[in-house]
Amino acid sequence: MVEIASGELRFAARLEEEAAPGTVAAFRRLLPLESRVIHVRWSGEATWIPFGDLDVGVGPENATAYPAAGQLLLYPGGISETELLLPYGHCAFASKAGALAGNHFATVTEGLEHLPELGRRCLWEGAQPISFTPR
């Protein structure tokens, strides 16, 4: 499990150990992670953390282009930059280069009802602080 916090909004997510073991291991190496989350440009109802050219050392694993709300994706780079995607509603993962498929490595199990508020804040107020810590 991982704890996710942005301001007073709190979430817990289950790590998808069986479906994406390599991606979960790569994500754990990033913990604790403190960053800022911004609203997506191409993907619909989602927020993201851009990581630029960070090499997380994994390839496609449990990949999807259509995550549900609360299904966290880690895109390990390639067509676009490395990023973490956190959908809060309808999402078709993409970049300016076209459709992408990211590794579904975690699923929000607590606080899912607060994800639309995080999305609203990112869209209307700009980048929001966010942290990920092991539980």
N, C-alpha and C positions, 0 to 999 in steps of 0.2 A: 504494500500500500504506500501511497505517497499523499502528503498533505499539500494542498494548493491554496494560496491566500492572495487576495488582491484587495487592499483596504480591509473593510470589515467583512467582505465576502469570503466564505470558507468552503472548500470542497475537499473530498477525499476520492482518490482513484485507485482502482485495482490494477496492478501491473499484469499484463497478459503474458505471463511466463511461458506457458505452453505454446501459444500461437506465434510469439515473437521473442524467443530467448535472446538472440543476438542484439536486437534493438533494445530490449529491457536492460541488458548488460551495458550497452553504450549509454543509455539514459542515466543509469545509476552512476556512471563515471562522471556525469555532469553535476551530480547532487553534492551539496545543496546548491540550488540554482536560484539566483536572484536576477531579475531582468525587468523589462517593460514589454507589455503586450500591446499590439496595435490591431486595428481592424484590417481585415483582408481587402484587397483591391479587386480580385477576380473571382473569388470562390463563393460568394454569397454570404451566409450568416455564420461567420467564424472570425476568430482572432488568431494572431500568429506572433511568433518570436522569430525574427530573421537571425540566422547565425552566419551569414556570409559564406566563406569558403571553408568553414570548420569541417574537418574530416572526422566523422564519428565512427568510421571503420566498419560499416555494415552496408549491405546492398538491399535489394527488395526483399521484404519478409512480411507476410500477412498484409500485403499492400491493398489499398482501396482508393478509389477516386471519389467515392460517395459516402463519407463517414456520417453517422448519425450524431445528433447532439450528444456531447460528452465523450465521444470516441477520439482520444488524442492520437495524432499522427506525428511521426518523425519522418521527415523527408530527408534522406541522406545526401542529397545533392545529385548533380548530373545535369539535367536539362535546365534546372533553376538552382538557386542557392539552397544550402542546408537550412531547414526551418522546422519549427514545432507548430503544429496547427491544432487549435482548440475550437471545434465547432460548437455553436450554441443553437443552431436551427438547421434549416435546409442548406446543404453544402455540396458543391461540385468542385472539388479541389483542382485548381488551375493556376497558371502563371501567365505572364505576357507571351510566353512561348507556346502555350496551349495546355491541355489536360495533363495533370500529374497524378501519380498514385503514391501515397505515403504509407509508411508502416504503422498500422494500428497496434500500439504497444501498451495503451492504458485506457481504462474506461471509468468515467466519473460515476461513483456509486452513492455519494452523499453530496447534497447541495446542488443537484442538477437543476432544480427550479431557479437557482440564482444565476445560471449561465446567461440567460437573455439580458440581465441587468449588466453583467460584465461587457457583453457585446454593445449594449446601448452606450455605456460610458466610453468605450473605445471609439465608437462612431461619432459621438457628439461632443466628447470632452478631450479626446486625444489619448495618447499613450498612457497606460495604467501600470503601476508597479505590480509585479507578480513574483511569487516565490514558490518553489517546489522543495519540499523536505521529506526525507524518509519518515515513515510512520512506524 
